[in-house]
Amino acid sequence: MIDLKKLKADIDSYKQVLKDRNLKIDLDEFLDLDKKRLELQSQIDELKNKRNIVSKEIPKLAPSEKQMKIEEMKKVWDEITCHETTITSIEERWTYIYHRLPNFLDSTTAIWPDDSWNKVESKYKDPTKFDFAPKTHYEIWEKKWWIDTEKWAQISWARFWYIKWDLALLNMAIINYAVNKLNSRWFQYILPPVLVREEAMFWTWFLPAWEDWVYRVNPEEDNLYLVWTAEVPVTSYHAWEILNLNSPIKYVWQSSCFRREAWSYWKDMKWILRWHQFEKVEMVVFCKQEDSQKMHNEMVAVEEEVWQWLWIPYQKVNICSWDLWNPALKKYDLEAWMPWEWKYREVTSCSNVWEYQSRRLGIRYKDEEWNTKYAHTLNWTVIALSRCLIAVIENYQTVDGNVIIPEILRPYIWWRTEI
């Protein structure tokens, strides 16, 4: 949620934010509802105060005056009830809009009308070239039986796969490498649950925004959700706490994630670019407000280092305002080079969301003057395993259809050099 005081202090600027994000939200309607809500609440408070004062006076009055005051208070009570009914209706619509208002934008966010204008700020290495015709990642693993794309039809459903043999070991090697890299940078390792309550999904913004995209488990009993990202349970871990943020609190983890919508228009089932269950290595940071920009830069630098040690070409992209999700006011993506497609594809993202989540979660800290402030939170997908596997397989393939193991991963796969 955003700070309404900041919004009201510069309404025109916030209208520009909505325009830059290409969101069709009627801010004038929201502000009108907010004004009516506050006016009605003020009237209700005045009437209740009047009722409380008169209620104390009634026992001291003469019988004739007492009855007159009681009748007067009945009218006051009816008026309060009427106002409360009206304010309930107003607040329902007010809340609906408020929970959909996006974050502000950072001054350095790329402002463009659509995602084709995401700004490439830097590139690492030239695109991989081969002296042979490169194969697709699925041609390589089909030959080696690394992925079973048939058994899912019997056991699960579309877009679930069995990853096997050497590819499963490579998957684990990437996880161990990424976690160890972040752990060496003082990110604390944590293993979160993947089933969470509805409140946690709401607190972190994934509900109601992405309700159609998440798996809901036993709605009539447990009413739990499988996480789209473990950012949900990790960020919620400090809900309603006042933290000591003399140093930022930094977490790293790996977990399975689940997404119902896997882009049905993506017809080729051989790809694992989008699927319903996938592994991610992620991190979340809690910090003071004045430290969040510094932390964002640090996180992106570590993100680049992770991929540079994998020696995979990528480009760093400043995500434009149109392509930002509501919580983020600034986001960087790394897009890895995919040789067979001859294009870059998103493999990581790092977002600064300021106090957007911490306001819902009640995560605060004390500044040097002992004032209570909302913490800033940042989140980062370090490695999305399916996409990282694609990038490694396609960039490290050999003419005979094998895959060279990146040197940084070899200690995590018994020093094997090729699979």
N, C-alpha and C positions, 0 to 999 in steps of 0.2 A: 504494500500500500504506500501511497505517496503522502507527503506532508501537505495537508490542505492549506496551511498558513502560507507556505511558499507558493502554492498554486494561486491563491487569491491575491498575493502581493504583486503578481505579474501575470494576469489572465491572458493577455495577448501573446506573451512568450509561450505559455503552455498550449494555446491554440495552434501556434506554429509547430510545437512538438507533435501534436496530433496530425497535423498536415504532413510533416516530414516523415512520420511513421506510416502514413497512408491509412489511418484509422478513422472510420466513420462513427465517431462518438459525438453526440450533441452536448457539448460542454455547457451551453446556455441553459439547456433543460436541467442539467445536473446542478448548476449554480442556483437556478430558480427553486428547485426542490430543496436545496440546502438552506436557502433563505427562509422558505416556508417552514421547514422542519425546525429551525432555530427559533423562529417567531412563535410557533405553536408550543414548543417546549417551554419558552419563557412565559407564555400565558398559562400553561399548565402549572408551572412552578408558582406563579403568583396566586392562582386559584387555590392551590393546595396550601400555600402559606396562610391565605385568608381563612380557609376552612379550619386549619389547626388553631389559629388565634381565636376564632369564634367558638370553636368546640370547648376551649378552656373557659370562655366567658359564660356559656349557656347555663351551667349549674348555678351560677350566681344571680341569674336574672329572675325577675318576677314571672309567674306562670304565663301571663298574657304575652310578655315579651319573649319568653322562652319558646313558645309555640311558633311565634312569628319568625324567630331566628332559625328554628328547625326547618321551617318551610323554605326559608331563604337558602339554607345550606343544601337542601334537596336539589334546588335549582343549580347551585354551584356544582354539586356532585354530577348532575346530568350534563352540565357544560364540560366538566373535566372528562367524563366518559366519551362525550362527542369528540372532543379534541384528541383524545388518545386513539380513538378509532381512526380519525383522519390522519394522525401522525404515523400510525402503523402502516397505513396504505402508502403514504409518502415515503417512509423509510424503506419499504420493500423495493420500490423503484430506485431510490437513492442508493441503496446498498448494491443493487444489481449493477448500476453504472460505476460506482466507486471501486468495486472489486475488479473492474475491467479497465480502469484508467492505467495507462502505462507509466513507466518511470520517466524522469526527465532525461535529457540527452547530454552527454559530455561534450564540451566545446571542441574536442578533437575527433568526434565521431564523424564518419563520412556521411554527408547529407546528399542522398541521391534518390531518384524516384522508384527504382526497382533493383533487385539483387544482381542484375547484370552490370551494375555500376559499383559493386564492392571494390574497394581501392587496394590494389596490390602495392604494398609498401617495400617489400624486399623479396629476394629470391636466394635460395641456397642450392648451389650446383646447377649445372646445365642438365636438361632432360637426358635420361639414360638412352644411349644408342647402342645398337647391336649390329654385328656383321652378318646377321641371319634374320629371318622373319620371326619376330617374337610371337609366342603363343599367349593365349589368354590364361588367366590363372586357373579357370575351370578345365581347360584342356590338359593342363599339367596334372591337376589332382585327380581327374577322371582316370587318366592312364595309371596313376599310382594307387587308386582306390582310397584316397585320403578322406573323401567325404561321401557319405551315403545319402543320395537324394531321392531314394525310393522308399526306404523303411519308414520315413516320417509319415507316409500316407497310411500306414498300418498302425503306427504307435501314437502319433500326435495329429498334426494337420499340416496344411501348406505352410511353407517357410519356417519349418523346424528341420535341423539337420543333425546327423551324427558326424562329428569330426574325429578322425581316427589316425592311428599309427604316428608316423613322423610329424604330420601336421599338428596333431594334438600336443606333441612334445614341443614343437616350435611355438605353439600358442602359449604353453606354460612358461617357456623360456622368455618370451616377450613380457609376460606378466611379472615374472621375478626380476627381470632387468629394470622395468619401469618403477616397480615398488622400491627396489633397493636404491635406485637413483634418487627418488624423492625422499626416502628415509635418510639418506646421507645429507640431505639439505634441510634436516630438522623437521620434516613432515612426519607427524606421529601416525603410526599404522593402526588402523581401526577396522574391525569387521562388522558392518551394520546388518540389520535384518532387511529382507527384501519384501516382507509383508508389513504394511503400515495401515494405520487407521485413516479414515476419511479426513479427520482434522489435520493430520500431517500433510496430506496432499493439498489441502486448502491453504495451510500456512505458507507453503513454499510456492504457491500459485498454480500448481498443476491441475487443481480443481478450482473453479469449474471450467477453466480454459480448454483442457484437453480430455474432458470426460469420455469422449467417444474413442479415445486412443489408449486407454488404460484397462487392464484386466481387473475386474471386480470379483472377489471370491466370497461365496456364501452370503449374498446380500441380506438374506432374511435371518442370518444367525451371526456369523463373525463380522461380516461387512468390512472386510479388509481389501486392500489394493496391492497388487504386485507393482513394484516400483518401475517407473520408466527410467529413472536414474537414482542411484543411491545417494545423490545430493539431498533427496527428501529426508531420509532418516538421519543422515549426518548433520545437516543444517538444523533439523528439529531437535537434535540431541541436547542443545543448550536452551531450549524454549523456556521462557519466563525466568531466566537467570540473569544476574548481574555479574559480568565476567571481569577478571583481572586481565586487562589488555596492555599492560606495560610492554609485553611482547605479543605479537600476533599469535593466535592459536591456529595451527596448521595441521590438517588431517589428510592422509592418503589411504586409499583402499582399492580393492578390486572386488567386483561383484557381478552376478548375473542381473540383467535388466530385461524388461518385458514391454513390448509395444504391440498393441492390437493392429494398428494401421501400418502395414509395411508397404505402402504405395502399390496398390493393386494393379496400377497401370504398368508396373515394372514386370513385364510378362516373362522374361527369361528366368526360369527357376534355377538355372545353373549358377547364377550369381549369388554371392552371399553379401552383397552390398547392403541390402535391407532385409531384415528377417525379424521374427517375432521375439526370439530369445537371443541375447548377445552379451558378450563379456565387455566390461569397461574397467580401465584403471582411471580413477578420478581423484580430485582433491577439492577441499573446501577450506577457506581461510576466514577467520573472524578477526577484525582489527579495528583500531580507532578510525574515526572519520578522516582525520588528516593523513592517515597512513595508506588509505586504500589505493590511491593512484600509484604510489611507490610499489605496493604489493602486486598490483596488476602488472606493472612492468617486470617485476621480478619473476612472477609466475610465467609470463610469456617467454622470458629469457630461458627459464628452465625447460619450458615446453620445447623451445627450439633446440636446446642442447640435447634433449632426449632423442629427437629425430636426426640431429646432426651426427650423433654417435652411431645411429643406424645407417648413416651414409646414404640416405634416400633424398632425392631432389624434392624440394617443396617451395611453396611461396607463402609468405605471410600476408594475410588479408585483413584490412580494417573493414569490418562489416558495416554496410550502410544502414541508415536509419530505417529504411523500408523493410529490411531483412532482419531487424532485431526483434527478439521476443520481448514481451512487455516488461519483465523485471530488469533487463539489461539496459544500462545507459551507454555502455561501451563494450564491444566484443571483438576479439581477434580470433581468426581461424587460421590453421595451417592446412594447406591443400597439397597433398603428395602427388607426385607425378605417377600416372598410370600409363605405362608404355603402350599396351595394346590399344587403348582408347585414344592415345596421343593427346591427353588432356590432364589437367590437375583436378583432383577431387578432395573435398573436405575430409580430413581425418581427425582433427582435434578442434576444440573451441575453448576459449577462456573469457569469462564474462565478469565484469564488475557490476554489481546490482545495488551498490550503496546500501541504504536502509530499507529497501523495498520489502525484503523478506523479514528482516529483524523487527519491523513494526508489527507484522502479523504474529511473529513468534515471541515478541516481548523480550528480545535479547538486547541487553543494555550494558553499559559500563560507566564508571565514574571518571571524569576528566581531572585535570590537575587542580581545578577549583572545586572539586567534589560535586560538580553538576552531573546529573544523570543524562546520558545520551544513548541513542540507539547505535549499536555496533554496525559497521559495514561488513557485508559478506561478499565473497568472491567464489566462483566455482570454475572448475576446469576439467574437461575430459582430456586426460593425458594420452590415453590410447583407447581407441575403439577397436577391439581385437579383429573383427571381421575385415575391416578396412585396412588395418595394419598388415594382416596376413596377405591380402591382395597386393598391397604395395611391395612387400618383401618378395613374394613369389614372382611377381612380374618384373621387378627391377633386378633381381638376382638370378634369373633363370639362365640356364646354359643351353647350348645348341642341341644337346641330347635330351633335354626335358627335365634335367635335375634342377635343384635350387641350392645355390651357395649360401651358407649360413653367415650372416653379418658377423664380423669379428667380435663385436661387443656382446653378442648373444652366445658365443661358443662356450664360455664357462658355465652357462646355464643349461647346456644340452650335451654334457660330457665331452666337450672340446671337439665335437664333430664339425667338419668343415663343409659338408655337403649332404643333402638328403635327396 
